[in-house]
Every structure is written in structure tokens, then in C-alpha cells.
């Protein structure tokens, strides 16, 4: 699970937790758009590289638990 911030044009911060296993693709168009395995799209404030870093940190943490 990774913490992200939903994109908002009203300068409101809306953090949420996303199951990183559900990510299908990440695109910058120029906004960062995450497409989930069910086809749902989420626009977030974090850039693509930051999301990848968080996913990698999450997966490393999972491997340390076993």
C-alpha cells in the first residue's frame, strides 16, 4: 500500500492509500494518471518517478517480512 495525493484544481489536499498491486500503468500527460487493473483512472499530484519509488519501497518491505 502506498500513500498518494489526489489531484485537485482547488488546492485541496486529499491523501489516500492505494494498493500498489492494482496499478496497471502510470502515465504523465502532463498530469500523472494511474490506471488500475480494473480500468479505473486516478489523477494524482505525485510524478511518475515518485510513484515508482514508493512502489519499490513497498515491495522491498514486503520481502523483508518473509
mmCIF file of the N, C-alpha and C atoms, coordinates in Angstrom:
data_MODEL
# 
_entry.id   MODEL 
# 
loop_
_atom_site.group_PDB 
_atom_site.id 
_atom_site.type_symbol 
_atom_site.label_atom_id 
_atom_site.label_alt_id 
_atom_site.label_comp_id 
_atom_site.label_asym_id 
_atom_site.label_entity_id 
_atom_site.label_seq_id 
_atom_site.pdbx_PDB_ins_code 
_atom_site.Cartn_x 
_atom_site.Cartn_y 
_atom_site.Cartn_z 
_atom_site.occupancy 
_atom_site.B_iso_or_equiv 
_atom_site.pdbx_formal_charge 
_atom_site.auth_seq_id 
_atom_site.auth_comp_id 
_atom_site.auth_asym_id 
_atom_site.auth_atom_id 
_atom_site.pdbx_PDB_model_num 
ATOM 1   N N  . UNK A 1 1  ? 0.850   -1.173  0.000   1.00 0.00 ? 1  UNK A N  1 
ATOM 2   C CA . UNK A 1 1  ? 0.000   0.000   0.000   1.00 0.00 ? 1  UNK A CA 1 
ATOM 3   C C  . UNK A 1 1  ? 0.896   1.238   0.000   1.00 0.00 ? 1  UNK A C  1 
ATOM 4   N N  . UNK A 1 2  ? 0.506   2.224   -0.810  1.00 0.00 ? 2  UNK A N  1 
ATOM 5   C CA . UNK A 1 2  ? 1.270   3.465   -0.877  1.00 0.00 ? 2  UNK A CA 1 
ATOM 6   C C  . UNK A 1 2  ? 0.337   4.655   -0.681  1.00 0.00 ? 2  UNK A C  1 
ATOM 7   N N  . UNK A 1 3  ? 0.869   5.723   -0.077  1.00 0.00 ? 3  UNK A N  1 
ATOM 8   C CA . UNK A 1 3  ? 0.086   6.931   0.154   1.00 0.00 ? 3  UNK A CA 1 
ATOM 9   C C  . UNK A 1 3  ? 0.319   7.886   -1.009  1.00 0.00 ? 3  UNK A C  1 
ATOM 10  N N  . UNK A 1 4  ? -0.777  8.405   -1.574  1.00 0.00 ? 4  UNK A N  1 
ATOM 11  C CA . UNK A 1 4  ? -0.728  9.346   -2.685  1.00 0.00 ? 4  UNK A CA 1 
ATOM 12  C C  . UNK A 1 4  ? -1.672  10.506  -2.417  1.00 0.00 ? 4  UNK A C  1 
ATOM 13  N N  . UNK A 1 5  ? -1.588  11.526  -3.274  1.00 0.00 ? 5  UNK A N  1 
ATOM 14  C CA . UNK A 1 5  ? -2.441  12.704  -3.146  1.00 0.00 ? 5  UNK A CA 1 
ATOM 15  C C  . UNK A 1 5  ? -3.243  12.882  -4.420  1.00 0.00 ? 5  UNK A C  1 
ATOM 16  N N  . UNK A 1 6  ? -4.570  12.879  -4.288  1.00 0.00 ? 6  UNK A N  1 
ATOM 17  C CA . UNK A 1 6  ? -5.429  13.095  -5.456  1.00 0.00 ? 6  UNK A CA 1 
ATOM 18  C C  . UNK A 1 6  ? -5.226  14.506  -5.982  1.00 0.00 ? 6  UNK A C  1 
ATOM 19  N N  . UNK A 1 7  ? -5.209  14.633  -7.305  1.00 0.00 ? 7  UNK A N  1 
ATOM 20  C CA . UNK A 1 7  ? -5.087  15.937  -7.946  1.00 0.00 ? 7  UNK A CA 1 
ATOM 21  C C  . UNK A 1 7  ? -6.368  16.725  -7.729  1.00 0.00 ? 7  UNK A C  1 
ATOM 22  N N  . UNK A 1 8  ? -6.211  18.003  -7.371  1.00 0.00 ? 8  UNK A N  1 
ATOM 23  C CA . UNK A 1 8  ? -7.373  18.861  -7.170  1.00 0.00 ? 8  UNK A CA 1 
ATOM 24  C C  . UNK A 1 8  ? -7.054  20.243  -7.715  1.00 0.00 ? 8  UNK A C  1 
ATOM 25  N N  . UNK A 1 9  ? -7.960  20.791  -8.492  1.00 0.00 ? 9  UNK A N  1 
ATOM 26  C CA . UNK A 1 9  ? -7.764  22.138  -9.035  1.00 0.00 ? 9  UNK A CA 1 
ATOM 27  C C  . UNK A 1 9  ? -8.078  23.217  -8.000  1.00 0.00 ? 9  UNK A C  1 
ATOM 28  N N  . UNK A 1 10 ? -8.567  22.814  -6.827  1.00 0.00 ? 10 UNK A N  1 
ATOM 29  C CA . UNK A 1 10 ? -8.964  23.769  -5.787  1.00 0.00 ? 10 UNK A CA 1 
ATOM 30  C C  . UNK A 1 10 ? -7.942  23.852  -4.666  1.00 0.00 ? 10 UNK A C  1 
ATOM 31  N N  . UNK A 1 11 ? -6.730  23.346  -4.899  1.00 0.00 ? 11 UNK A N  1 
ATOM 32  C CA . UNK A 1 11 ? -5.644  23.362  -3.906  1.00 0.00 ? 11 UNK A CA 1 
ATOM 33  C C  . UNK A 1 11 ? -6.023  22.646  -2.611  1.00 0.00 ? 11 UNK A C  1 
ATOM 34  N N  . UNK A 1 12 ? -6.909  21.682  -2.693  1.00 0.00 ? 12 UNK A N  1 
ATOM 35  C CA . UNK A 1 12 ? -7.280  20.876  -1.533  1.00 0.00 ? 12 UNK A CA 1 
ATOM 36  C C  . UNK A 1 12 ? -6.453  19.595  -1.567  1.00 0.00 ? 12 UNK A C  1 
ATOM 37  N N  . UNK A 1 13 ? -5.810  19.275  -0.459  1.00 0.00 ? 13 UNK A N  1 
ATOM 38  C CA . UNK A 1 13 ? -5.020  18.040  -0.380  1.00 0.00 ? 13 UNK A CA 1 
ATOM 39  C C  . UNK A 1 13 ? -5.939  16.904  0.042   1.00 0.00 ? 13 UNK A C  1 
ATOM 40  N N  . UNK A 1 14 ? -5.971  15.864  -0.754  1.00 0.00 ? 14 UNK A N  1 
ATOM 41  C CA . UNK A 1 14 ? -6.797  14.712  -0.446  1.00 0.00 ? 14 UNK A CA 1 
ATOM 42  C C  . UNK A 1 14 ? -5.933  13.461  -0.562  1.00 0.00 ? 14 UNK A C  1 
ATOM 43  N N  . UNK A 1 15 ? -5.329  13.071  0.560   1.00 0.00 ? 15 UNK A N  1 
ATOM 44  C CA . UNK A 1 15 ? -4.460  11.897  0.563   1.00 0.00 ? 15 UNK A CA 1 
ATOM 45  C C  . UNK A 1 15 ? -5.296  10.626  0.637   1.00 0.00 ? 15 UNK A C  1 
ATOM 46  N N  . UNK A 1 16 ? -4.770  9.570   0.016   1.00 0.00 ? 16 UNK A N  1 
ATOM 47  C CA . UNK A 1 16 ? -5.433  8.278   0.068   1.00 0.00 ? 16 UNK A CA 1 
ATOM 48  C C  . UNK A 1 16 ? -4.382  7.185   -0.019  1.00 0.00 ? 16 UNK A C  1 
ATOM 49  N N  . UNK A 1 17 ? -4.780  5.980   0.322   1.00 0.00 ? 17 UNK A N  1 
ATOM 50  C CA . UNK A 1 17 ? -3.895  4.822   0.263   1.00 0.00 ? 17 UNK A CA 1 
ATOM 51  C C  . UNK A 1 17 ? -4.324  3.963   -0.922  1.00 0.00 ? 17 UNK A C  1 
ATOM 52  N N  . UNK A 1 18 ? -3.347  3.588   -1.757  1.00 0.00 ? 18 UNK A N  1 
ATOM 53  C CA . UNK A 1 18 ? -3.626  2.774   -2.930  1.00 0.00 ? 18 UNK A CA 1 
ATOM 54  C C  . UNK A 1 18 ? -2.902  1.440   -2.813  1.00 0.00 ? 18 UNK A C  1 
ATOM 55  N N  . UNK A 1 19 ? -3.598  0.372   -3.120  1.00 0.00 ? 19 UNK A N  1 
ATOM 56  C CA . UNK A 1 19 ? -2.976  -0.948  -3.179  1.00 0.00 ? 19 UNK A CA 1 
ATOM 57  C C  . UNK A 1 19 ? -2.085  -0.970  -4.417  1.00 0.00 ? 19 UNK A C  1 
ATOM 58  N N  . UNK A 1 20 ? -0.778  -0.970  -4.204  1.00 0.00 ? 20 UNK A N  1 
ATOM 59  C CA . UNK A 1 20 ? 0.183   -0.886  -5.310  1.00 0.00 ? 20 UNK A CA 1 
ATOM 60  C C  . UNK A 1 20 ? 0.075   -2.070  -6.261  1.00 0.00 ? 20 UNK A C  1 
ATOM 61  N N  . UNK A 1 21 ? -0.463  -3.176  -5.792  1.00 0.00 ? 21 UNK A N  1 
ATOM 62  C CA . UNK A 1 21 ? -0.609  -4.364  -6.645  1.00 0.00 ? 21 UNK A CA 1 
ATOM 63  C C  . UNK A 1 21 ? -1.658  -4.157  -7.732  1.00 0.00 ? 21 UNK A C  1 
ATOM 64  N N  . UNK A 1 22 ? -2.510  -3.143  -7.587  1.00 0.00 ? 22 UNK A N  1 
ATOM 65  C CA . UNK A 1 22 ? -3.594  -2.895  -8.538  1.00 0.00 ? 22 UNK A CA 1 
ATOM 66  C C  . UNK A 1 22 ? -3.185  -1.984  -9.690  1.00 0.00 ? 22 UNK A C  1 
ATOM 67  N N  . UNK A 1 23 ? -1.965  -1.414  -9.633  1.00 0.00 ? 23 UNK A N  1 
ATOM 68  C CA . UNK A 1 23 ? -1.522  -0.492  -10.679 1.00 0.00 ? 23 UNK A CA 1 
ATOM 69  C C  . UNK A 1 23 ? -1.207  -1.262  -11.957 1.00 0.00 ? 23 UNK A C  1 
ATOM 70  N N  . UNK A 1 24 ? -1.834  -0.838  -13.044 1.00 0.00 ? 24 UNK A N  1 
ATOM 71  C CA . UNK A 1 24 ? -1.578  -1.412  -14.370 1.00 0.00 ? 24 UNK A CA 1 
ATOM 72  C C  . UNK A 1 24 ? -0.559  -0.549  -15.111 1.00 0.00 ? 24 UNK A C  1 
ATOM 73  N N  . UNK A 1 25 ? -0.843  0.780   -15.192 1.00 0.00 ? 25 UNK A N  1 
ATOM 74  C CA . UNK A 1 25 ? 0.080   1.699   -15.863 1.00 0.00 ? 25 UNK A CA 1 
ATOM 75  C C  . UNK A 1 25 ? 0.110   3.037   -15.143 1.00 0.00 ? 25 UNK A C  1 
ATOM 76  N N  . UNK A 1 26 ? 1.211   3.784   -15.383 1.00 0.00 ? 26 UNK A N  1 
ATOM 77  C CA . UNK A 1 26 ? 1.349   5.157   -14.893 1.00 0.00 ? 26 UNK A CA 1 
ATOM 78  C C  . UNK A 1 26 ? 1.784   5.993   -16.090 1.00 0.00 ? 26 UNK A C  1 
ATOM 79  N N  . UNK A 1 27 ? 1.095   7.114   -16.317 1.00 0.00 ? 27 UNK A N  1 
ATOM 80  C CA . UNK A 1 27 ? 1.419   7.995   -17.439 1.00 0.00 ? 27 UNK A CA 1 
ATOM 81  C C  . UNK A 1 27 ? 1.512   9.430   -16.951 1.00 0.00 ? 27 UNK A C  1 
ATOM 82  N N  . UNK A 1 28 ? 2.317   10.239  -17.637 1.00 0.00 ? 28 UNK A N  1 
ATOM 83  C CA . UNK A 1 28 ? 2.350   11.677  -17.394 1.00 0.00 ? 28 UNK A CA 1 
ATOM 84  C C  . UNK A 1 28 ? 1.867   12.361  -18.665 1.00 0.00 ? 28 UNK A C  1 
ATOM 85  N N  . UNK A 1 29 ? 0.740   13.100  -18.559 1.00 0.00 ? 29 UNK A N  1 
ATOM 86  C CA . UNK A 1 29 ? 0.068   13.602  -19.773 1.00 0.00 ? 29 UNK A CA 1 
ATOM 87  C C  . UNK A 1 29 ? -0.277  15.090  -19.775 1.00 0.00 ? 29 UNK A C  1 
ATOM 88  N N  . UNK A 1 30 ? 0.235   16.073  -19.176 1.00 0.00 ? 30 UNK A N  1 
ATOM 89  C CA . UNK A 1 30 ? 1.350   16.101  -18.247 1.00 0.00 ? 30 UNK A CA 1 
ATOM 90  C C  . UNK A 1 30 ? 0.972   15.712  -16.824 1.00 0.00 ? 30 UNK A C  1 
ATOM 91  N N  . UNK A 1 31 ? -0.347  15.673  -16.506 1.00 0.00 ? 31 UNK A N  1 
ATOM 92  C CA . UNK A 1 31 ? -0.740  15.195  -15.173 1.00 0.00 ? 31 UNK A CA 1 
ATOM 93  C C  . UNK A 1 31 ? -0.389  13.720  -15.052 1.00 0.00 ? 31 UNK A C  1 
ATOM 94  N N  . UNK A 1 32 ? -0.169  13.277  -13.825 1.00 0.00 ? 32 UNK A N  1 
ATOM 95  C CA . UNK A 1 32 ? 0.140   11.866  -13.605 1.00 0.00 ? 32 UNK A CA 1 
ATOM 96  C C  . UNK A 1 32 ? -1.164  11.093  -13.479 1.00 0.00 ? 32 UNK A C  1 
ATOM 97  N N  . UNK A 1 33 ? -1.347  10.126  -14.382 1.00 0.00 ? 33 UNK A N  1 
ATOM 98  C CA . UNK A 1 33 ? -2.570  9.320   -14.420 1.00 0.00 ? 33 UNK A CA 1 
ATOM 99  C C  . UNK A 1 33 ? -2.197  7.868   -14.135 1.00 0.00 ? 33 UNK A C  1 
ATOM 100 N N  . UNK A 1 34 ? -2.814  7.310   -13.097 1.00 0.00 ? 34 UNK A N  1 
ATOM 101 C CA . UNK A 1 34 ? -2.616  5.900   -12.759 1.00 0.00 ? 34 UNK A CA 1 
ATOM 102 C C  . UNK A 1 34 ? -3.834  5.143   -13.267 1.00 0.00 ? 34 UNK A C  1 
ATOM 103 N N  . UNK A 1 35 ? -3.597  4.095   -14.043 1.00 0.00 ? 35 UNK A N  1 
ATOM 104 C CA . UNK A 1 35 ? -4.677  3.220   -14.486 1.00 0.00 ? 35 UNK A CA 1 
ATOM 105 C C  . UNK A 1 35 ? -4.583  1.932   -13.690 1.00 0.00 ? 35 UNK A C  1 
ATOM 106 N N  . UNK A 1 36 ? -5.693  1.557   -13.066 1.00 0.00 ? 36 UNK A N  1 
ATOM 107 C CA . UNK A 1 36 ? -5.733  0.351   -12.250 1.00 0.00 ? 36 UNK A CA 1 
ATOM 108 C C  . UNK A 1 36 ? -6.098  -0.859  -13.108 1.00 0.00 ? 36 UNK A C  1 
ATOM 109 N N  . UNK A 1 37 ? -5.926  -2.045  -12.557 1.00 0.00 ? 37 UNK A N  1 
ATOM 110 C CA . UNK A 1 37 ? -6.193  -3.272  -13.312 1.00 0.00 ? 37 UNK A CA 1 
ATOM 111 C C  . UNK A 1 37 ? -7.663  -3.445  -13.685 1.00 0.00 ? 37 UNK A C  1 
ATOM 112 N N  . UNK A 1 38 ? -8.555  -2.663  -13.067 1.00 0.00 ? 38 UNK A N  1 
ATOM 113 C CA . UNK A 1 38 ? -9.976  -2.732  -13.424 1.00 0.00 ? 38 UNK A CA 1 
ATOM 114 C C  . UNK A 1 38 ? -10.382 -1.645  -14.424 1.00 0.00 ? 38 UNK A C  1 
ATOM 115 N N  . UNK A 1 39 ? -9.378  -0.851  -14.909 1.00 0.00 ? 39 UNK A N  1 
ATOM 116 C CA . UNK A 1 39 ? -9.638  0.195   -15.881 1.00 0.00 ? 39 UNK A CA 1 
ATOM 117 C C  . UNK A 1 39 ? -9.876  1.573   -15.287 1.00 0.00 ? 39 UNK A C  1 
ATOM 118 N N  . UNK A 1 40 ? -10.082 1.662   -13.980 1.00 0.00 ? 40 UNK A N  1 
ATOM 119 C CA . UNK A 1 40 ? -10.306 2.957   -13.330 1.00 0.00 ? 40 UNK A CA 1 
ATOM 120 C C  . UNK A 1 40 ? -9.042  3.790   -13.425 1.00 0.00 ? 40 UNK A C  1 
ATOM 121 N N  . UNK A 1 41 ? -9.217  5.105   -13.657 1.00 0.00 ? 41 UNK A N  1 
ATOM 122 C CA . UNK A 1 41 ? -8.090  6.026   -13.747 1.00 0.00 ? 41 UNK A CA 1 
ATOM 123 C C  . UNK A 1 41 ? -8.136  7.011   -12.586 1.00 0.00 ? 41 UNK A C  1 
ATOM 124 N N  . UNK A 1 42 ? -6.960  7.292   -12.019 1.00 0.00 ? 42 UNK A N  1 
ATOM 125 C CA . UNK A 1 42 ? -6.842  8.230   -10.912 1.00 0.00 ? 42 UNK A CA 1 
ATOM 126 C C  . UNK A 1 42 ? -5.759  9.242   -11.272 1.00 0.00 ? 42 UNK A C  1 
ATOM 127 N N  . UNK A 1 43 ? -6.064  10.533  -11.139 1.00 0.00 ? 43 UNK A N  1 
ATOM 128 C CA . UNK A 1 43 ? -5.073  11.583  -11.374 1.00 0.00 ? 43 UNK A CA 1 
ATOM 129 C C  . UNK A 1 43 ? -4.501  11.982  -10.022 1.00 0.00 ? 43 UNK A C  1 
ATOM 130 N N  . UNK A 1 44 ? -3.165  11.960  -9.919  1.00 0.00 ? 44 UNK A N  1 
ATOM 131 C CA . UNK A 1 44 ? -2.504  12.258  -8.649  1.00 0.00 ? 44 UNK A CA 1 
ATOM 132 C C  . UNK A 1 44 ? -1.485  13.378  -8.828  1.00 0.00 ? 44 UNK A C  1 
ATOM 133 N N  . UNK A 1 45 ? -1.083  13.969  -7.709  1.00 0.00 ? 45 UNK A N  1 
ATOM 134 C CA . UNK A 1 45 ? -0.118  15.067  -7.734  1.00 0.00 ? 45 UNK A CA 1 
ATOM 135 C C  . UNK A 1 45 ? 1.318   14.580  -7.864  1.00 0.00 ? 45 UNK A C  1 
ATOM 136 N N  . UNK A 1 46 ? 1.628   13.398  -7.368  1.00 0.00 ? 46 UNK A N  1 
ATOM 137 C CA . UNK A 1 46 ? 2.988   12.886  -7.413  1.00 0.00 ? 46 UNK A CA 1 
ATOM 138 C C  . UNK A 1 46 ? 3.397   12.599  -8.859  1.00 0.00 ? 46 UNK A C  1 
ATOM 139 N N  . UNK A 1 47 ? 4.691   12.765  -9.161  1.00 0.00 ? 47 UNK A N  1 
ATOM 140 C CA . UNK A 1 47 ? 5.143   12.437  -10.509 1.00 0.00 ? 47 UNK A CA 1 
ATOM 141 C C  . UNK A 1 47 ? 5.409   10.938  -10.627 1.00 0.00 ? 47 UNK A C  1 
ATOM 142 N N  . UNK A 1 48 ? 5.588   10.499  -11.858 1.00 0.00 ? 48 UNK A N  1 
ATOM 143 C CA . UNK A 1 48 ? 5.745   9.071   -12.152 1.00 0.00 ? 48 UNK A CA 1 
ATOM 144 C C  . UNK A 1 48 ? 6.918   8.456   -11.376 1.00 0.00 ? 48 UNK A C  1 
ATOM 145 N N  . UNK A 1 49 ? 8.048   9.138   -11.371 1.00 0.00 ? 49 UNK A N  1 
ATOM 146 C CA . UNK A 1 49 ? 9.227   8.601   -10.686 1.00 0.00 ? 49 UNK A CA 1 
ATOM 147 C C  . UNK A 1 49 ? 8.991   8.419   -9.196  1.00 0.00 ? 49 UNK A C  1 
ATOM 148 N N  . UNK A 1 50 ? 8.263   9.341   -8.577  1.00 0.00 ? 50 UNK A N  1 
ATOM 149 C CA . UNK A 1 50 ? 7.975   9.233   -7.139  1.00 0.00 ? 50 UNK A CA 1 
ATOM 150 C C  . UNK A 1 50 ? 7.069   8.035   -6.863  1.00 0.00 ? 50 UNK A C  1 
ATOM 151 N N  . UNK A 1 51 ? 6.090   7.810   -7.712  1.00 0.00 ? 51 UNK A N  1 
ATOM 152 C CA . UNK A 1 51 ? 5.200   6.667   -7.526  1.00 0.00 ? 51 UNK A CA 1 
ATOM 153 C C  . UNK A 1 51 ? 5.978   5.364   -7.660  1.00 0.00 ? 51 UNK A C  1 
ATOM 154 N N  . UNK A 1 52 ? 6.833   5.285   -8.668  1.00 0.00 ? 52 UNK A N  1 
ATOM 155 C CA . UNK A 1 52 ? 7.651   4.084   -8.851  1.00 0.00 ? 52 UNK A CA 1 
ATOM 156 C C  . UNK A 1 52 ? 8.532   3.859   -7.624  1.00 0.00 ? 52 UNK A C  1 
ATOM 157 N N  . UNK A 1 53 ? 9.129   4.937   -7.096  1.00 0.00 ? 53 UNK A N  1 
ATOM 158 C CA . UNK A 1 53 ? 9.963   4.814   -5.894  1.00 0.00 ? 53 UNK A CA 1 
ATOM 159 C C  . UNK A 1 53 ? 9.162   4.266   -4.711  1.00 0.00 ? 53 UNK A C  1 
ATOM 160 N N  . UNK A 1 54 ? 7.954   4.776   -4.533  1.00 0.00 ? 54 UNK A N  1 
ATOM 161 C CA . UNK A 1 54 ? 7.118   4.312   -3.418  1.00 0.00 ? 54 UNK A CA 1 
ATOM 162 C C  . UNK A 1 54 ? 6.711   2.850   -3.590  1.00 0.00 ? 54 UNK A C  1 
ATOM 163 N N  . UNK A 1 55 ? 6.394   2.461   -4.825  1.00 0.00 ? 55 UNK A N  1 
ATOM 164 C CA . UNK A 1 55 ? 6.031   1.064   -5.081  1.00 0.00 ? 55 UNK A CA 1 
ATOM 165 C C  . UNK A 1 55 ? 7.218   0.149   -4.792  1.00 0.00 ? 55 UNK A C  1 
ATOM 166 N N  . UNK A 1 56 ? 8.403   0.560   -5.221  1.00 0.00 ? 56 UNK A N  1 
ATOM 167 C CA . UNK A 1 56 ? 9.591   -0.255  -4.975  1.00 0.00 ? 56 UNK A CA 1 
ATOM 168 C C  . UNK A 1 56 ? 9.878   -0.372  -3.474  1.00 0.00 ? 56 UNK A C  1 
ATOM 169 N N  . UNK A 1 57 ? 9.731   0.712   -2.735  1.00 0.00 ? 57 UNK A N  1 
ATOM 170 C CA . UNK A 1 57 ? 9.920   0.688   -1.284  1.00 0.00 ? 57 UNK A CA 1 
ATOM 171 C C  . UNK A 1 57 ? 8.918   -0.259  -0.635  1.00 0.00 ? 57 UNK A C  1 
ATOM 172 N N  . UNK A 1 58 ? 7.667   -0.195  -1.082  1.00 0.00 ? 58 UNK A N  1 
ATOM 173 C CA . UNK A 1 58 ? 6.616   -1.067  -0.569  1.00 0.00 ? 58 UNK A CA 1 
ATOM 174 C C  . UNK A 1 58 ? 6.951   -2.537  -0.829  1.00 0.00 ? 58 UNK A C  1 
ATOM 175 N N  . UNK A 1 59 ? 7.368   -2.843  -2.053  1.00 0.00 ? 59 UNK A N  1 
ATOM 176 C CA . UNK A 1 59 ? 7.670   -4.242  -2.396  1.00 0.00 ? 59 UNK A CA 1 
ATOM 177 C C  . UNK A 1 59 ? 8.892   -4.754  -1.640  1.00 0.00 ? 59 UNK A C  1 
ATOM 178 N N  . UNK A 1 60 ? 9.881   -3.898  -1.433  1.00 0.00 ? 60 UNK A N  1 
ATOM 179 C CA . UNK A 1 60 ? 11.043  -4.298  -0.633  1.00 0.00 ? 60 UNK A CA 1 
ATOM 180 C C  . UNK A 1 60 ? 10.632  -4.602  0.805   1.00 0.00 ? 60 UNK A C  1 
ATOM 181 N N  . UNK A 1 61 ? 9.736   -3.787  1.345   1.00 0.00 ? 61 UNK A N  1 
ATOM 182 C CA . UNK A 1 61 ? 9.257   -4.012  2.712   1.00 0.00 ? 61 UNK A CA 1 
ATOM 183 C C  . UNK A 1 61 ? 8.531   -5.341  2.821   1.00 0.00 ? 61 UNK A C  1 
ATOM 184 N N  . UNK A 1 62 ? 7.776   -5.703  1.800   1.00 0.00 ? 62 UNK A N  1 
ATOM 185 C CA . UNK A 1 62 ? 7.081   -6.996  1.808   1.00 0.00 ? 62 UNK A CA 1 
ATOM 186 C C  . UNK A 1 62 ? 8.069   -8.154  1.837   1.00 0.00 ? 62 UNK A C  1 
ATOM 187 N N  . UNK A 1 63 ? 9.132   -8.060  1.059   1.00 0.00 ? 63 UNK A N  1 
ATOM 188 C CA . UNK A 1 63 ? 10.136  -9.127  1.006   1.00 0.00 ? 63 UNK A CA 1 
ATOM 189 C C  . UNK A 1 63 ? 10.873  -9.290  2.328   1.00 0.00 ? 63 UNK A C  1 
ATOM 190 N N  . UNK A 1 64 ? 11.044  -8.220  3.077   1.00 0.00 ? 64 UNK A N  1 
ATOM 191 C CA . UNK A 1 64 ? 11.745  -8.283  4.372   1.00 0.00 ? 64 UNK A CA 1 
ATOM 192 C C  . UNK A 1 64 ? 10.895  -8.983  5.425   1.00 0.00 ? 64 UNK A C  1 
ATOM 193 N N  . UNK A 1 65 ? 9.595   -9.016  5.234   1.00 0.00 ? 65 UNK A N  1 
ATOM 194 C CA . UNK A 1 65 ? 8.699   -9.627  6.218   1.00 0.00 ? 65 UNK A CA 1 
ATOM 195 C C  . UNK A 1 65 ? 8.724   -11.138 6.155   1.00 0.00 ? 65 UNK A C  1 
ATOM 196 N N  . UNK A 1 66 ? 9.236   -11.720 5.073   1.00 0.00 ? 66 UNK A N  1 
ATOM 197 C CA . UNK A 1 66 ? 9.200   -13.166 4.914   1.00 0.00 ? 66 UNK A CA 1 
ATOM 198 C C  . UNK A 1 66 ? 10.552  -13.786 5.059   1.00 0.00 ? 66 UNK A C  1 
# 
